[in-house]
Amino acid sequence: MSLQTATHTATDSARNLADNVLQSAQEAVQTTRAVADHTLDQAEDKVRALRQRTDPAIDDLAARAQALASRSIDYCADTSARARRQIQQAADATGRYVAEQPGKSLVIAAASGAAVATLALWLSRRRTARSTY
């Protein structure tokens, strides 16, 4: 075997070895890419499944909140109407009493006014007495 043949054989062997190494590296990159794609697909599927479960739950919570708000508004309106009716009934009853019993009504009004005036005078004197200490 000549030196030229040996060099040629060594060169071919080195070239074949380099080609095999490059082929193996390329296959490793493709395999890694395929595994990464598969993992990303699985993650995407899990995100979709999670979204499909949470969207109805969010919609249900929003519907419940809306229903609660409607019931609260209706309750407040009913309570307000009931209070207005009771105040109107009390005013009507007072008006009837005054019309039926004007003398008694006048005495009751005078006594109530005197009681309120006495209470106001007593409270103002009490405040004045406290401020001097």
Protein Blocks (a to p, Z undefined) as FASTA:
>chain_A
ZZklmmmmmmmmmmmmmmmmmmmmmmmmmmmmmmmmmmmmmmmmmmmmmmmmmmmmmmmm
mmmmmmmmmmmmmmmmmmmmmmmmmmmmmmmmmmmmmmmmmmlmmmmmmmmmmmmmmmmm
mmmmmmmmmmmZZ
